[in-house]
Amino acid sequence: MRVNVVIDDALMKRAVKLSNLKTKKSVIEAGVRLLVRIKEQEQIRKLRGKLKWTGGPKGKAAGG
């Protein structure tokens, strides 16, 4: 997908320096991947306490 965006110069320079990535495109893609991962984790955390687990550790039946 092609997208034109205006990004704060100082923020981009900092991100390039900290990430050691070679291109601005790589920095942006890494940032989007990180955002997706964090948001997916938030969705999983919302399920905490709402699911019933019937197996034991490593898929073994509880008590056996």
N, C-alpha and C positions, 0 to 999 in steps of 0.2 A: 504494500500500500504506500502510496506517495502522499506525504503530508508536509505542508509548510507551517512552521511554528516560529514564534518569537520567544527565545529563551534568554534569560538574564545571562549576560556575558561572564560575570564573575562566578555565578553558579556553575556554568558549563566548564569554565577553566578549572574550578575546584574539583568537579566530578571527573574530568579527564585526568587530572593529576593524581587524585586518590585512587582511581580505578586502574590506572596504568593501561587503559584501553587506548588503541591507536587512533580511532576515529570518533567523531561526534555521534555518528549513527550507532556505533557499538555502545557508546555510553547511554544513549536514549533507549536502545533495545534492552540493555541490562536493567535500566530503571523500570521499564514497563514490565519486564519479567518479574522483578522483585515486587512490584506493586501487585501483580496478579497472585504471586505466591502468598503474600501477606493477606490479601483479601480472601483467598481460598482458606487459609488457616483460620481467619475470623469466622467464616461460615461453619467450619468444623467445630470450633469452640462453642458456637451457639447450640450445638447438639449435646453438650456436656450435661449429663444427668437426665437426658431425655430418651436414651437408648437402653434397652435391657440386654445385658451380656449373658449368654447361656453357656459359654465355653470357659475352660480354664486357661492357664498359661500355655502359650504356643499352640492353641487350638485343641488341647486335651480337655476332655470332659471334667467338670468340677467333681472332686471327691473320688476320682478313680485313676 
